[in-house]
Amino acid sequence: MEASSISLLLAEDNAINLKVALCFLEKLGYPVDVAHNGREVLAAYDKQAYDVILLDIQMPEIDGLEVARRLRQKTGHKKQPWMIAMTAHAMNSDRSACFAAGINDYLQKPTRLEDLKGALLRAVRAVEVPAS
Ligand SMILES: [Mg+2]
């Protein structure tokens, strides 16, 4: 699958992190929609079932973990998004909390271009061959 044919939603509340992530995604050739908080992610997903969601964990109102839990419940009957957490918290327990919430992959902040590239390639592969 071409990078450009993946539907991708980026959730990030911090303006600088958002700018950096958008710059990386443009370099890598992924078109992307943006959500600025958890509420916007849920609203955007209601309109379009994105293939992949890049999900900041530390967001106001509804944080990334709660967004992931709600999407996993909500999308039980339809296509599940591939979710990639982005967080500055790098403890094993943080990682476990992400996976327990239904998140598929994990990027440590500050996000590096090469790491983002790798995570998106894994996502593209997963979307091509959905896990049963
Ligand atoms: Mg944040």
py3Dmol code that shows the C-alpha trace and the ligand (Angstrom):
import py3Dmol

protein = """\
ATOM      1  CA  MET A   1       0.000   0.000   0.000  1.00  0.00           C
ATOM      2  CA  GLU A   2       1.266   3.490  -0.839  1.00  0.00           C
ATOM      3  CA  ALA A   3       1.922   5.807   2.104  1.00  0.00           C
ATOM      4  CA  SER A   4      -0.362   8.362   0.484  1.00  0.00           C
ATOM      5  CA  SER A   5      -3.343   5.979   0.436  1.00  0.00           C
ATOM      6  CA  ILE A   6      -3.372   5.487   4.217  1.00  0.00           C
ATOM      7  CA  SER A   7      -5.870   7.657   6.076  1.00  0.00           C
ATOM      8  CA  LEU A   8      -3.985   9.168   8.980  1.00  0.00           C
ATOM      9  CA  LEU A   9      -5.101  11.278  11.919  1.00  0.00           C
ATOM     10  CA  LEU A  10      -2.546  13.125  14.065  1.00  0.00           C
ATOM     11  CA  ALA A  11      -3.625  14.073  17.606  1.00  0.00           C
ATOM     12  CA  GLU A  12      -1.341  16.593  19.306  1.00  0.00           C
ATOM     13  CA  ASP A  13      -2.221  19.465  21.641  1.00  0.00           C
ATOM     14  CA  ASN A  14       1.198  21.157  21.716  1.00  0.00           C
ATOM     15  CA  ALA A  15       1.724  23.652  18.878  1.00  0.00           C
ATOM     16  CA  ILE A  16       5.468  23.035  18.528  1.00  0.00           C
ATOM     17  CA  ASN A  17       5.192  19.240  18.623  1.00  0.00           C
ATOM     18  CA  LEU A  18       2.381  19.517  16.089  1.00  0.00           C
ATOM     19  CA  LYS A  19       4.501  21.599  13.748  1.00  0.00           C
ATOM     20  CA  VAL A  20       7.416  19.148  13.965  1.00  0.00           C
ATOM     21  CA  ALA A  21       5.195  16.116  13.405  1.00  0.00           C
ATOM     22  CA  LEU A  22       3.487  17.729  10.397  1.00  0.00           C
ATOM     23  CA  CYS A  23       6.869  18.595   8.921  1.00  0.00           C
ATOM     24  CA  PHE A  24       8.063  14.968   9.336  1.00  0.00           C
ATOM     25  CA  LEU A  25       4.849  13.566   7.852  1.00  0.00           C
ATOM     26  CA  GLU A  26       5.142  15.835   4.866  1.00  0.00           C
ATOM     27  CA  LYS A  27       8.743  14.692   4.335  1.00  0.00           C
ATOM     28  CA  LEU A  28       7.632  11.070   4.535  1.00  0.00           C
ATOM     29  CA  GLY A  29       4.751  11.665   2.127  1.00  0.00           C
ATOM     30  CA  TYR A  30       1.791  10.997   4.407  1.00  0.00           C
ATOM     31  CA  PRO A  31      -1.248  13.266   4.067  1.00  0.00           C
ATOM     32  CA  VAL A  32      -2.775  13.787   7.504  1.00  0.00           C
ATOM     33  CA  ASP A  33      -5.743  15.296   9.331  1.00  0.00           C
ATOM     34  CA  VAL A  34      -5.181  16.991  12.691  1.00  0.00           C
ATOM     35  CA  ALA A  35      -6.966  16.833  16.043  1.00  0.00           C
ATOM     36  CA  HIS A  36      -5.876  19.129  18.895  1.00  0.00           C
ATOM     37  CA  ASN A  37      -7.303  17.180  21.824  1.00  0.00           C
ATOM     38  CA  GLY A  38      -8.991  13.930  22.706  1.00  0.00           C
ATOM     39  CA  ARG A  39     -12.473  15.240  22.073  1.00  0.00           C
ATOM     40  CA  GLU A  40     -11.505  16.225  18.533  1.00  0.00           C
ATOM     41  CA  VAL A  41     -10.061  12.749  17.903  1.00  0.00           C
ATOM     42  CA  LEU A  42     -13.340  11.084  18.856  1.00  0.00           C
ATOM     43  CA  ALA A  43     -15.352  13.554  16.756  1.00  0.00           C
ATOM     44  CA  ALA A  44     -13.042  13.105  13.745  1.00  0.00           C
ATOM     45  CA  TYR A  45     -13.223   9.314  14.008  1.00  0.00           C
ATOM     46  CA  ASP A  46     -17.029   9.481  14.014  1.00  0.00           C
ATOM     47  CA  LYS A  47     -16.831  11.160  10.613  1.00  0.00           C
ATOM     48  CA  GLN A  48     -14.073   8.992   9.146  1.00  0.00           C
ATOM     49  CA  ALA A  49     -12.736   5.590  10.239  1.00  0.00           C
ATOM     50  CA  TYR A  50      -9.029   6.396   9.957  1.00  0.00           C
ATOM     51  CA  ASP A  51      -6.556   3.589   9.202  1.00  0.00           C
ATOM     52  CA  VAL A  52      -3.916   4.984  11.548  1.00  0.00           C
ATOM     53  CA  ILE A  53      -3.987   7.412  14.490  1.00  0.00           C
ATOM     54  CA  LEU A  54      -0.836   9.041  15.852  1.00  0.00           C
ATOM     55  CA  LEU A  55      -1.921   9.724  19.396  1.00  0.00           C
ATOM     56  CA  ASP A  56      -0.299  12.088  21.855  1.00  0.00           C
ATOM     57  CA  ILE A  57      -0.893  10.635  25.321  1.00  0.00           C
ATOM     58  CA  GLN A  58      -0.698  13.851  27.365  1.00  0.00           C
ATOM     59  CA  MET A  59      -3.688  15.870  26.144  1.00  0.00           C
ATOM     60  CA  PRO A  60      -6.212  17.998  28.051  1.00  0.00           C
ATOM     61  CA  GLU A  61      -9.826  16.900  28.716  1.00  0.00           C
ATOM     62  CA  ILE A  62      -9.587  13.378  27.325  1.00  0.00           C
ATOM     63  CA  ASP A  63      -6.046  11.992  27.309  1.00  0.00           C
ATOM     64  CA  GLY A  64      -4.640   9.560  24.750  1.00  0.00           C
ATOM     65  CA  LEU A  65      -5.160   6.461  26.877  1.00  0.00           C
ATOM     66  CA  GLU A  66      -8.836   7.290  27.405  1.00  0.00           C
ATOM     67  CA  VAL A  67      -9.249   8.052  23.687  1.00  0.00           C
ATOM     68  CA  ALA A  68      -7.756   4.651  22.864  1.00  0.00           C
ATOM     69  CA  ARG A  69     -10.070   2.842  25.295  1.00  0.00           C
ATOM     70  CA  ARG A  70     -13.145   4.611  23.937  1.00  0.00           C
ATOM     71  CA  LEU A  71     -12.208   3.957  20.310  1.00  0.00           C
ATOM     72  CA  ARG A  72     -11.621   0.270  21.028  1.00  0.00           C
ATOM     73  CA  GLN A  73     -15.110   0.011  22.557  1.00  0.00           C
ATOM     74  CA  LYS A  74     -16.753   2.178  19.942  1.00  0.00           C
ATOM     75  CA  THR A  75     -15.255   0.465  16.912  1.00  0.00           C
ATOM     76  CA  GLY A  76     -15.972  -3.071  18.071  1.00  0.00           C
ATOM     77  CA  HIS A  77     -18.287  -3.592  15.123  1.00  0.00           C
ATOM     78  CA  LYS A  78     -16.246  -1.854  12.440  1.00  0.00           C
ATOM     79  CA  LYS A  79     -12.691  -1.488  11.210  1.00  0.00           C
ATOM     80  CA  GLN A  80     -10.222  -0.884  14.035  1.00  0.00           C
ATOM     81  CA  PRO A  81      -7.648   1.902  13.726  1.00  0.00           C
ATOM     82  CA  TRP A  82      -3.935   1.177  14.179  1.00  0.00           C
ATOM     83  CA  MET A  83      -2.936   3.478  17.054  1.00  0.00           C
ATOM     84  CA  ILE A  84       0.573   4.765  17.687  1.00  0.00           C
ATOM     85  CA  ALA A  85       1.187   6.440  21.062  1.00  0.00           C
ATOM     86  CA  MET A  86       3.512   9.425  21.314  1.00  0.00           C
ATOM     87  CA  THR A  87       4.730  10.189  24.804  1.00  0.00           C
ATOM     88  CA  ALA A  88       7.675  11.578  26.719  1.00  0.00           C
ATOM     89  CA  HIS A  89       7.076   8.956  29.386  1.00  0.00           C
ATOM     90  CA  ALA A  90       9.349   6.039  28.646  1.00  0.00           C
ATOM     91  CA  MET A  91       8.971   3.755  31.646  1.00  0.00           C
ATOM     92  CA  ASN A  92       7.962   0.165  31.018  1.00  0.00           C
ATOM     93  CA  SER A  93       4.807   0.842  33.026  1.00  0.00           C
ATOM     94  CA  ASP A  94       3.854   3.685  30.643  1.00  0.00           C
ATOM     95  CA  ARG A  95       4.360   1.380  27.719  1.00  0.00           C
ATOM     96  CA  SER A  96       2.235  -1.300  29.381  1.00  0.00           C
ATOM     97  CA  ALA A  97      -0.518   1.246  30.074  1.00  0.00           C
ATOM     98  CA  CYS A  98      -0.588   2.098  26.354  1.00  0.00           C
ATOM     99  CA  PHE A  99      -0.873  -1.524  25.284  1.00  0.00           C
ATOM    100  CA  ALA A 100      -3.500  -2.215  27.958  1.00  0.00           C
ATOM    101  CA  ALA A 101      -5.566   0.674  26.535  1.00  0.00           C
ATOM    102  CA  GLY A 102      -5.489  -0.972  23.103  1.00  0.00           C
ATOM    103  CA  ILE A 103      -2.669   1.035  21.530  1.00  0.00           C
ATOM    104  CA  ASN A 104      -0.632  -0.911  18.973  1.00  0.00           C
ATOM    105  CA  ASP A 105       2.720   0.870  18.871  1.00  0.00           C
ATOM    106  CA  TYR A 106       4.706   3.415  20.817  1.00  0.00           C
ATOM    107  CA  LEU A 107       6.948   6.372  19.976  1.00  0.00           C
ATOM    108  CA  GLN A 108       9.049   8.194  22.515  1.00  0.00           C
ATOM    109  CA  LYS A 109       9.132  12.001  22.450  1.00  0.00           C
ATOM    110  CA  PRO A 110      10.883  13.994  21.201  1.00  0.00           C
ATOM    111  CA  THR A 111       9.915  11.996  18.129  1.00  0.00           C
ATOM    112  CA  ARG A 112      12.716  11.349  15.642  1.00  0.00           C
ATOM    113  CA  LEU A 113      12.057  11.189  11.919  1.00  0.00           C
ATOM    114  CA  GLU A 114      13.556   7.693  11.593  1.00  0.00           C
ATOM    115  CA  ASP A 115      11.446   6.341  14.450  1.00  0.00           C
ATOM    116  CA  LEU A 116       8.283   7.855  13.013  1.00  0.00           C
ATOM    117  CA  LYS A 117       9.136   6.411   9.616  1.00  0.00           C
ATOM    118  CA  GLY A 118       9.583   2.935  11.133  1.00  0.00           C
ATOM    119  CA  ALA A 119       6.349   3.125  13.112  1.00  0.00           C
ATOM    120  CA  LEU A 120       4.399   4.202  10.033  1.00  0.00           C
ATOM    121  CA  LEU A 121       5.870   1.382   7.959  1.00  0.00           C
ATOM    122  CA  ARG A 122       4.747  -1.086  10.633  1.00  0.00           C
ATOM    123  CA  ALA A 123       1.320   0.563  10.575  1.00  0.00           C
ATOM    124  CA  VAL A 124       1.037   0.336   6.780  1.00  0.00           C
ATOM    125  CA  ARG A 125       1.929  -3.364   6.945  1.00  0.00           C
ATOM    126  CA  ALA A 126      -0.633  -3.965   9.696  1.00  0.00           C
ATOM    127  CA  VAL A 127      -3.360  -2.155   7.773  1.00  0.00           C
ATOM    128  CA  GLU A 128      -2.574  -4.206   4.659  1.00  0.00           C
ATOM    129  CA  VAL A 129      -2.747  -7.489   6.552  1.00  0.00           C
ATOM    130  CA  PRO A 130      -5.232  -6.943   9.398  1.00  0.00           C
ATOM    131  CA  ALA A 131      -4.630  -9.067  12.483  1.00  0.00           C
ATOM    132  CA  SER A 132      -7.603 -11.374  13.026  1.00  0.00           C
TER     133      SER A 132
END
"""
ligand_1 = """\
1
MG
Mg 0.355 16.739 24.768
"""
view = py3Dmol.view(width=600, height=400)
view.addModel(protein, "pdb")
view.setStyle({"model": 0}, {"cartoon": {"style": "trace"}})
view.addModel(ligand_1, "xyz")
view.setStyle({"model": 1}, {"stick": {}})
view.zoomTo()
view.show()
